[in-house]
């Protein structure tokens, strides 16, 4: 297991390097010049050259990327900002603030949004799928299957706007979404994120209901499950000890991927509800043509997905002994 994790960690590092390099190149394909934007309307060639030197973009592209990598691992000295200790993601072209500090300021909002919604949609989605599998072919199964199809076809930017209008503005059942730190007021933090949690859960629950139902129905028909029944084990023991454990693998895989994507920044969700997390920050970085900030956000998003992929592989092996990490 340890050797497997080491191999996956090395592979993850290579993937992150490739993603950062691609993002770096794509940034310079864009027609907007960040130095000219920062220089202002009245910009002489001398001033433009000075701005490029201060932003660190006067070197050839491979040299700039190499300097960025060095800053991530060992830090970097900037003529305008002084020494930036590792891991240094540089300074924003737009507001001259440290990129790492900006991301860490926004990350608690994304973390709260992701974990809170994940708890809701896993409990309700998997629970509904379990009931549908146990009641296969009956009314509950048909209702759950139909509802999951409807839920999976919904879009967050439509459901979110409708939910805010009726639940928050018209009926005043829930509060409008807002950013409140948990340490400042736990109750305000909970009420400010409850509506986004429920809307996200409504959409994600549909996928987990279908996944849990299909996996459990398939597992319940396996030979080892029928053998356990024939030996006289109780229905509860057969379901939770044999069937449920065998069906959990694909669900864990999908959950790890979904959580990694959410932690990387739920762009549409955050923009829909006016939350200032990693997703909204990435949109701002693209609009401002801010390469250091964009690279930092991409690195965090890709890192979240890669890390949860490794965790999922490890958990999968613990859940299902048939899996061999060769």
C-alpha positions in Angstrom: 0.0 0.0 0.0 2.8 2.4 0.9 4.6 1.8 -2.4 1.4 2.3 -4.3 0.7 5.6 -2.6 4.3 6.7 -3.4 3.8 5.9 -7.1 0.5 7.7 -7.2 2.0 10.7 -5.5 4.8 10.9 -8.1 2.2 10.5 -10.8 0.1 13.3 -9.3 3.1 15.6 -9.2 3.8 15.0 -12.9 0.1 15.7 -13.7 0.2 19.0 -11.8 3.3 20.0 -13.6 1.8 19.3 -17.0 -1.4 21.2 -16.1 0.5 24.2 -14.9 2.6 24.2 -18.0 -0.5 24.0 -20.3 -2.1 26.9 -18.3 1.0 28.9 -18.6 1.2 28.5 -22.4 -2.6 29.1 -22.9 -2.3 32.4 -21.0 0.1 33.8 -23.5 -2.1 32.8 -26.4 -4.7 35.2 -25.1 -4.7 38.6 -27.0 -4.6 40.8 -23.9 -1.2 41.8 -22.6 -1.2 42.0 -18.7 1.7 44.5 -18.8 -0.2 46.9 -21.1 -3.4 46.5 -18.9 -1.4 47.4 -15.8 0.4 50.2 -17.5 -2.8 52.2 -18.0 -4.0 54.4 -20.9 -1.0 56.7 -21.1 1.8 54.2 -21.5 5.1 54.9 -23.1 7.5 52.1 -24.3 9.8 52.9 -21.4 7.0 52.6 -18.8 5.8 49.4 -20.5 9.2 47.8 -20.2 9.4 48.8 -16.5 6.0 47.3 -15.8 7.0 44.1 -17.5 10.2 43.9 -15.5 8.3 44.5 -12.2 5.7 41.9 -13.1 8.5 39.4 -14.1 7.2 38.8 -17.6 10.1 40.4 -19.6 11.9 37.0 -19.8 11.3 34.3 -22.5 8.3 32.0 -21.7 10.4 28.9 -20.6 12.5 31.1 -18.3 9.3 32.6 -16.7 7.9 29.1 -16.1 11.1 27.9 -14.6 11.2 30.9 -12.2 7.6 30.1 -11.2 8.5 26.5 -10.5 11.5 27.6 -8.4 9.2 29.9 -6.4 6.8 27.0 -5.6 9.5 24.8 -4.3 12.2 27.0 -2.9 10.8 30.6 -2.9 11.8 33.6 -4.9 13.2 37.1 -4.6 11.1 39.9 -6.3 12.6 43.3 -7.0 9.3 45.0 -6.1 8.0 42.7 -3.3 11.1 41.3 -1.6 11.5 37.6 -0.7 8.5 35.3 -1.1 9.0 32.1 0.9 8.0 28.6 -0.5 5.5 27.6 -1.5 5.3 30.9 -3.4 2.7 31.2 -6.1 3.7 34.8 -6.9 1.9 38.1 -6.6 -1.3 39.1 -8.4 -0.8 41.3 -11.5 -4.1 43.1 -10.5 -3.7 44.1 -6.9 -0.1 43.0 -6.1 -1.3 40.8 -3.2 0.3 37.3 -2.5 -1.6 34.7 -4.5 -1.3 32.0 -1.8 -2.8 34.4 0.8 -5.7 35.4 -1.5 -6.5 31.7 -2.2 -6.4 30.8 1.5 -8.7 33.7 2.3 -11.3 32.4 -0.2 -10.8 28.6 0.5 -12.9 28.4 3.7 -16.0 29.4 1.7 -15.5 26.8 -0.9 -14.6 24.2 1.8 -17.8 24.9 3.8 -19.9 24.8 0.6 -18.4 21.5 -0.6 -18.4 19.6 2.7 -21.8 20.7 3.8 -23.5 19.8 0.5 -21.5 16.5 0.3 -22.9 15.4 3.7 -26.5 16.2 2.6 -26.4 14.6 -0.9 -24.5 11.5 0.3 -26.9 10.8 3.2 -30.1 11.4 1.1 -28.8 10.0 -2.2 -27.4 6.8 -0.9 -30.2 6.4 1.6 -32.9 6.7 -1.1 -31.0 4.4 -3.4 -30.8 1.8 -0.6 -34.6 2.0 0.0 -35.2 1.8 -3.8 -33.0 -1.3 -4.1 -34.7 -3.1 -1.1 -38.2 -2.2 -2.5 -37.2 -3.1 -6.1 -40.2 -2.9 -8.5 -42.5 -1.4 -5.9 -44.0 2.1 -5.8 -41.1 3.6 -3.7 -38.6 2.3 -6.3 -40.5 3.8 -9.2 -40.9 7.2 -7.5 -37.2 7.3 -6.5 -36.1 6.4 -10.0 -38.3 9.0 -11.6 -37.3 11.7 -9.2 -33.6 10.9 -9.7 -34.1 11.3 -13.5 -35.7 14.7 -13.0 -33.1 15.8 -10.5 -30.2 14.9 -12.7 -31.6 17.0 -15.6 -31.8 20.2 -13.5 -29.2 22.9 -13.7 -27.8 24.8 -10.7 -28.1 28.2 -12.2 -31.9 27.7 -12.8 -32.7 25.8 -9.6 -30.6 28.2 -7.5 -32.2 31.4 -8.8 -35.7 29.9 -8.4 -35.0 28.7 -4.9 -33.6 32.1 -3.8 -36.6 33.9 -5.2 -39.2 31.8 -3.5 -37.6 30.3 -0.4 -35.6 33.4 0.6 -37.2 36.5 -1.0 -40.9 35.6 -1.2 -41.6 33.1 1.5 -38.7 33.9 3.9 -38.2 30.3 4.8 -34.5 30.4 4.4 -31.9 33.2 4.5 -30.2 34.5 1.4 -26.7 33.0 0.9 -23.9 35.0 2.4 -20.3 34.6 3.5 -20.0 34.4 7.3 -16.9 32.8 8.9 -17.7 29.8 11.1 -15.6 31.3 13.9 -17.5 34.6 13.8 -21.0 33.1 14.1 -21.7 29.4 13.6 -25.5 30.0 13.4 -25.1 32.7 10.7 -22.6 30.5 8.9 -25.1 27.7 8.8 -28.1 29.7 7.8 -26.0 31.5 5.1 -25.0 28.3 3.4 -28.1 26.1 4.0 -29.8 27.2 0.7 -26.7 26.4 -1.5 -26.3 23.1 0.3 -29.9 22.1 -0.4 -29.8 23.1 -4.0 -26.5 21.3 -4.6 -27.8 18.3 -2.8 -31.0 18.3 -4.9 -28.9 17.9 -8.0 -26.2 15.6 -6.8 -28.6 13.4 -4.8 -30.2 12.2 -8.0 -26.9 10.7 -9.3 -26.2 9.0 -6.0 -29.7 7.5 -5.8 -29.4 6.0 -9.2 -25.8 4.8 -8.5 -26.6 3.2 -5.1 -29.8 1.6 -6.4 -28.2 0.0 -9.5 -25.1 -1.2 -7.6 -27.2 -2.7 -4.8 -29.6 -4.4 -7.2 -26.7 -6.0 -9.0 -24.9 -7.0 -5.8 -28.0 -8.5 -4.3 -28.2 -11.0 -7.2 -24.5 -12.1 -6.8 -23.8 -15.7 -5.9 -22.1 -14.9 -2.6 -25.1 -12.9 -1.4 -27.5 -15.8 -2.3 -25.2 -18.2 -0.5 -25.2 -16.0 2.7 -29.0 -16.1 2.6 -29.1 -19.8 2.1 -26.9 -20.2 5.2 -29.7 -18.6 7.3 -28.1 -15.2 8.0 -30.5 -12.5 8.8 -31.6 -10.1 6.1 -30.0 -7.2 7.8 -26.6 -9.0 8.1 -26.7 -10.1 4.5 -27.5 -6.6 3.3 -25.0 -4.5 5.3 -22.2 -7.1 5.7 -22.1 -8.5 2.2 -24.3 -6.6 -0.3 -23.7 -3.0 0.8 -19.9 -3.5 1.2 -19.7 -4.9 -2.3 -21.7 -2.1 -3.8 -19.9 0.7 -2.0 -16.8 0.8 -4.3 -18.2 2.7 -7.3 -20.1 5.1 -5.0 -16.9 6.0 -3.1 -15.2 6.6 -6.5 -17.8 9.0 -7.7 -17.9 10.7 -4.3 -14.2 11.3 -4.3 -14.3 12.8 -7.8 -17.3 15.0 -7.0 -15.8 16.3 -3.7 -12.5 17.0 -5.5 -14.2 19.0 -8.2 -16.3 21.0 -5.6 -13.2 21.8 -3.5 -11.5 22.9 -6.7 -14.1 25.6 -7.0 -17.8 25.3 -7.8 -17.8 28.2 -10.3 -21.4 28.2 -11.3 -22.7 27.6 -7.8 -20.6 30.4 -6.3 -21.6 32.9 -9.0 -25.3 31.9 -8.7 -25.4 32.5 -5.0 -22.9 35.4 -4.8 -20.4 33.5 -2.7 -16.8 34.5 -2.8 -14.9 31.2 -3.0 -12.3 29.6 -5.2 -14.7 29.4 -8.2 -15.5 33.1 -8.2 -11.8 33.8 -7.7 -11.0 31.9 -10.9 -13.5 33.9 -12.9 -12.0 37.1 -11.6 -8.5 35.9 -12.5 -9.5 35.2 -16.1 -11.3 38.5 -16.4 -8.3 40.4 -15.0 -5.8 38.5 -17.2 -4.0 37.7 -13.9 -1.6 34.8 -14.6 -0.2 34.2 -11.1 -3.7 34.1 -9.6 -5.0 31.9 -12.4 -2.1 29.5 -12.0 -2.6 29.3 -8.3 -6.3 28.6 -8.6 -5.7 26.0 -11.3 -3.1 24.3 -9.2 -5.4 24.1 -6.2 -8.3 22.8 -8.2 -6.2 20.2 -10.0 -4.5 19.3 -6.7 -7.8 18.7 -5.0 -9.0 16.3 -7.7 -5.7 14.4 -7.8 -5.5 14.0 -4.1 -9.0 12.7 -3.8 -8.3 10.3 -6.6 -5.4 8.8 -4.6 -7.6 8.7 -1.4 -10.4 7.0 -3.4 -8.0 4.3 -4.7 -6.8 3.6 -1.2 -10.3 3.4 0.3 -11.5 1.3 -2.5 -8.8 -1.4 -1.7 -9.9 -1.3 2.0 -13.6 -1.7 1.2 -13.3 -4.4 -1.4 -10.7 -7.1 -0.8 -11.1 -8.3 -4.4 -9.2 -5.2 -5.5 -5.5 -5.8 -5.9 -3.1 -2.8 -6.1 -0.6 -4.5 -8.4 
